[in-house]
Amino acid sequence: MPASAAHPDPRLLRAFVAVAEELHFTRAAARLYVAQQALSRDVRRLERELGAELFLRTTRQVALTPDGERLLPHARRVLAAQDDLLAAFAAGQARPLLVDLNFRGLLTGHRVLHRARELAPDRELMARYESGLTGAAGELLAGRLDVSFGRIAGLDPALRAGLAHQPVRYEPMAVVLPEDHPLAALPEVPLAALAGETVYAGAGNPRTREWTDLACALFEGRGIRLADPLPLAVGDEEFERIMAKNRNPVLAVVDFPAMTRRVSRPLVAPVPLSPVSLVWRRGLVHPGLDALRRAARELAEAEGWLRRPDDTWIPACDEGAMAAGG
């Protein structure tokens, strides 16, 4: 027996028990609020660690093997003990959950938070605004924030190692233009039409490096120049003032808040996507996090946030990160 089998990860046991009780991987994944791919991966890992096949899988049904039937009561006892342990320290879970929404007015995070508050009305979920996931990541790892939203693939691997995430949305990107800009007359702006333009994408802002990195990948080979760093604006009014003074187009997402004397136009041909995940510190246990994960999953399914239309663009590293999330 492998050494790791002496101490199987409770997460793997929880995945096993869910599948054993549902006898259906899709229903078990929904019950645990994880992607089916991630659930299947956890079950296969547990089978490798134990050196035993736990399920008989066919195209029509899932059934427990004799080894799976033998493991089930033991797994339930282990998980019950873990739940008792967590309950003994539940006082820490009564504290407010600090949720970073990046920027006031961005709808994805606000909608997830609003739905989570409906799902857990007895819990306090407090909004914060760190402006970018890079800025929030250090706060998450230090315990000064609990949850954030953003592009997980844009973080340094050393930061990512301490974080977990759940894909929420492929958010279409847009360009915010001065209302008298020639491209403002178009209902949609083809990416090729931005050739020769200098576009602001947060260069120089240490809190939003993951966004600037995404912009650089998008602009590469398209003749679009990344605007030089500007004075770091703090607050909505200062950001609008700096943008009005500068007059460069601004790379944004379709739900970016409206700006005075500016218009937002979706980008097309192809449609660039900004991958958004719910991100939290590994090991965090809190009912508010459970509510946020459920809310994100509900909204993603209802709104089609994780369905990608034809003719879209996204870096390969983001595709991999989103597929592995959950």
C-alpha positions in Angstrom: 0.0 0.0 0.0 1.4 3.5 -0.9 2.5 5.5 2.1 -0.1 8.2 1.3 -2.9 5.7 1.6 -2.3 5.7 5.4 -3.5 9.3 5.5 -6.0 9.8 2.6 -7.0 13.4 2.1 -10.5 14.0 3.5 -11.4 15.9 0.3 -10.8 12.7 -1.7 -12.9 10.7 0.8 -15.7 13.3 0.5 -15.6 12.9 -3.3 -15.8 9.2 -3.0 -18.7 9.3 -0.6 -20.7 11.7 -2.8 -20.3 9.4 -5.8 -21.0 6.3 -3.7 -24.3 7.9 -2.5 -25.4 9.4 -5.8 -24.0 6.6 -8.0 -23.7 9.4 -10.6 -20.7 11.6 -11.2 -22.6 14.6 -12.5 -25.0 14.7 -9.5 -22.1 14.2 -7.1 -20.2 17.0 -8.6 -23.2 19.3 -8.4 -23.7 18.3 -4.7 -20.0 19.3 -3.9 -20.1 22.4 -6.1 -17.1 21.2 -8.1 -16.5 20.5 -11.8 -17.1 16.9 -12.8 -13.6 16.7 -14.2 -12.1 17.7 -10.9 -14.4 15.1 -9.0 -13.3 12.3 -11.4 -9.7 13.3 -10.9 -10.0 13.1 -7.1 -11.7 9.7 -7.2 -9.0 8.3 -9.5 -6.3 9.7 -7.2 -7.9 8.0 -4.2 -8.0 4.7 -6.1 -4.3 5.0 -6.9 -3.5 5.8 -3.3 -5.4 2.9 -1.9 -4.4 0.6 -4.8 -8.0 -0.5 -5.3 -10.8 0.1 -7.8 -13.7 1.6 -6.0 -16.3 2.0 -8.8 -17.4 0.0 -11.8 -18.1 2.6 -14.5 -20.1 2.0 -17.7 -21.7 4.4 -20.1 -25.0 3.9 -18.4 -24.3 3.4 -14.7 -21.9 3.7 -11.8 -21.7 0.9 -9.2 -19.5 0.3 -6.1 -17.0 -2.5 -6.3 -16.5 -4.8 -3.2 -13.6 -2.6 -2.2 -15.8 0.5 -2.6 -18.5 -1.1 -0.4 -15.8 -2.0 2.2 -14.4 1.6 2.2 -17.7 3.4 2.4 -18.6 3.0 6.2 -15.0 3.9 7.1 -15.0 7.0 4.9 -18.2 8.1 6.5 -16.8 7.8 10.0 -13.7 9.7 9.0 -15.7 12.6 7.5 -18.1 12.6 10.5 -15.0 13.0 12.8 -13.7 15.8 10.6 -17.1 17.6 10.7 -17.1 17.3 14.5 -13.6 18.8 14.6 -14.6 21.7 12.4 -17.8 22.3 14.5 -15.7 22.5 17.6 -14.0 25.5 16.1 -17.1 27.0 14.4 -16.8 30.2 16.4 -14.1 31.3 13.9 -16.6 30.8 11.1 -19.0 33.3 12.7 -16.7 36.2 11.8 -17.5 38.3 8.7 -16.2 37.0 5.4 -14.2 39.7 3.6 -14.9 39.6 -0.1 -12.9 41.6 -2.6 -14.9 42.8 -5.6 -11.9 44.4 -7.4 -13.7 47.6 -8.5 -17.0 49.3 -7.7 -19.6 48.6 -10.4 -18.1 45.4 -11.9 -21.2 43.3 -12.1 -19.9 39.7 -12.0 -18.6 39.8 -8.4 -21.4 42.0 -7.2 -24.0 39.6 -8.5 -22.3 36.6 -7.0 -22.1 38.4 -3.6 -25.7 39.5 -3.8 -26.9 35.9 -4.4 -24.6 34.5 -1.7 -26.2 37.0 0.8 -29.6 35.6 -0.2 -28.4 32.0 0.3 -26.8 32.8 3.7 -28.8 35.7 5.2 -27.5 34.9 8.7 -23.8 35.3 7.6 -22.0 38.6 7.2 -20.3 38.9 3.8 -18.4 42.2 3.7 -17.4 43.8 0.4 -13.9 45.2 -0.2 -12.2 46.8 -3.3 -8.6 45.9 -4.0 -8.8 46.8 -7.7 -7.0 43.7 -9.0 -6.3 40.1 -8.2 -2.6 40.6 -8.0 -3.1 43.2 -5.3 -5.6 40.9 -3.5 -3.5 37.8 -3.6 -1.1 38.8 -1.0 -3.9 39.9 1.3 -5.6 36.6 0.8 -2.5 34.6 1.8 -2.0 36.9 4.8 -5.5 36.4 6.0 -6.5 40.0 5.6 -8.9 39.1 2.9 -10.8 35.9 2.4 -12.1 35.8 -1.2 -11.5 37.7 -4.4 -12.3 37.5 -8.1 -10.1 37.6 -11.1 -7.7 35.9 -13.6 -5.9 33.2 -11.7 -3.6 32.3 -14.5 -2.1 35.8 -14.4 -0.7 35.3 -10.9 2.9 34.4 -10.0 3.0 30.6 -9.5 4.3 31.1 -5.9 1.1 33.0 -5.1 -1.2 30.5 -6.9 0.2 27.6 -4.9 -1.5 28.9 -1.8 -4.8 29.7 -3.4 -7.8 27.7 -4.7 -10.3 28.8 -7.3 -13.6 28.1 -9.0 -14.2 29.3 -12.5 -17.1 31.8 -12.7 -17.2 33.5 -16.1 -15.6 34.0 -19.4 -16.4 37.7 -19.6 -16.3 39.4 -23.0 -14.0 42.3 -23.3 -14.7 45.8 -24.6 -13.1 49.1 -25.4 -14.1 52.3 -23.7 -13.7 55.3 -26.1 -14.0 59.1 -25.9 -17.5 59.8 -27.3 -16.0 61.7 -30.2 -13.5 59.0 -31.2 -14.1 57.7 -34.8 -14.6 54.1 -33.5 -17.4 55.3 -31.1 -19.8 55.4 -34.0 -19.6 51.6 -34.4 -21.9 49.3 -32.4 -19.0 46.8 -32.1 -15.3 47.3 -32.6 -13.4 44.7 -34.5 -10.0 44.0 -33.0 -8.3 44.9 -36.3 -9.8 48.4 -36.1 -7.6 49.1 -33.0 -4.4 48.6 -35.0 -2.4 51.8 -34.6 -4.2 52.8 -31.4 -2.6 53.2 -28.0 -4.8 51.5 -25.5 -4.7 51.9 -21.7 -4.7 48.6 -19.8 -3.3 49.4 -16.3 0.4 49.4 -17.2 2.4 50.3 -14.1 -0.4 49.5 -11.6 1.1 46.8 -9.3 -2.4 45.6 -8.2 -3.6 44.7 -11.7 -0.6 43.1 -13.3 -2.7 40.1 -14.3 -4.9 42.4 -16.4 -2.0 44.1 -18.1 -0.5 40.7 -18.9 -3.8 39.7 -20.6 -3.8 42.9 -22.6 -0.2 42.4 -23.8 -1.1 38.9 -25.0 -4.2 40.3 -26.8 -2.3 43.2 -28.4 0.6 41.1 -29.6 0.8 40.9 -33.4 -2.2 43.2 -33.9 -0.5 46.5 -34.1 -2.1 47.7 -30.8 0.3 49.6 -28.5 0.0 49.3 -24.7 -0.3 52.8 -23.2 2.5 53.9 -20.9 1.8 54.0 -17.1 -0.3 56.8 -15.8 -0.4 58.3 -12.3 -2.1 55.7 -10.1 -5.7 56.8 -9.5 -7.4 56.0 -6.3 -11.2 56.1 -6.4 -13.8 56.3 -9.3 -13.6 60.1 -9.6 -9.8 60.2 -9.9 -9.8 57.3 -12.4 -12.4 59.2 -14.6 -10.4 62.4 -14.4 -7.1 60.8 -15.4 -8.8 58.9 -18.3 -10.6 62.1 -19.5 -7.2 64.0 -19.5 -5.4 61.2 -21.3 -8.1 60.3 -23.9 -6.6 57.0 -24.8 -9.1 54.1 -25.4 -9.3 51.9 -22.3 -9.4 48.1 -22.4 -12.3 46.9 -20.2 -15.0 44.2 -20.0 -18.6 44.5 -21.3 -19.9 45.2 -17.7 -17.4 47.9 -16.9 -19.1 50.9 -15.2 -20.2 53.8 -17.4 -17.8 56.8 -17.6 -18.6 60.4 -18.3 -18.2 61.4 -21.9 -17.1 57.9 -22.8 -18.8 55.0 -24.6 -18.2 51.3 -24.2 -18.2 49.1 -27.3 -17.8 45.3 -27.3 -14.7 43.9 -29.1 -15.3 41.3 -31.8 -13.6 39.3 -34.6 -12.6 37.5 -32.4 -14.3 38.2 -29.1 -11.6 38.4 -26.5 -12.5 36.8 -23.2 -11.4 37.7 -19.7 -11.5 34.6 -17.5 -12.9 35.3 -14.0 -12.6 32.9 -11.1 -13.7 33.0 -7.5 -10.4 32.8 -5.5 -9.7 32.0 -1.9 -7.0 30.9 0.5 -6.4 27.1 0.5 -7.8 25.5 3.6 -10.3 28.3 4.3 -13.5 26.9 5.8 -16.4 29.3 6.2 -20.2 29.0 5.5 -19.9 32.3 3.6 -17.4 30.7 1.2 -19.8 27.8 0.7 -22.6 30.3 -0.2 -20.4 32.2 -2.6 -19.4 29.0 -4.4 -23.0 27.9 -4.7 -24.0 31.4 -5.9 -21.2 31.4 -8.5 -22.3 28.0 -9.8 -26.0 29.0 -10.0 -25.3 32.2 -11.9 -22.8 30.6 -14.2 -25.4 27.9 -15.2 -28.3 30.4 -15.4 -26.5 33.0 -17.4 -24.3 30.7 -19.5 -21.2 32.5 -18.1 -18.9 29.5 -18.8 -20.2 28.8 -22.3 -17.8 30.1 -24.9 -19.4 31.3 -28.2 -17.7 30.8 -31.6 -14.8 33.0 -32.6 -13.4 33.8 -29.2 -9.8 34.5 -28.0 -8.3 33.4 -24.8 -4.6 32.5 -23.9 -3.9 28.8 -23.6 -2.7 29.2 -20.0 -6.1 30.6 -19.1 -7.9 27.7 -20.8 -5.8 25.3 -18.7 -6.4 27.1 -15.5 -10.2 27.4 -16.0 -10.4 23.7 -16.9 -8.5 22.7 -13.8 -10.5 24.9 -11.4 -13.0 23.7 -8.9 
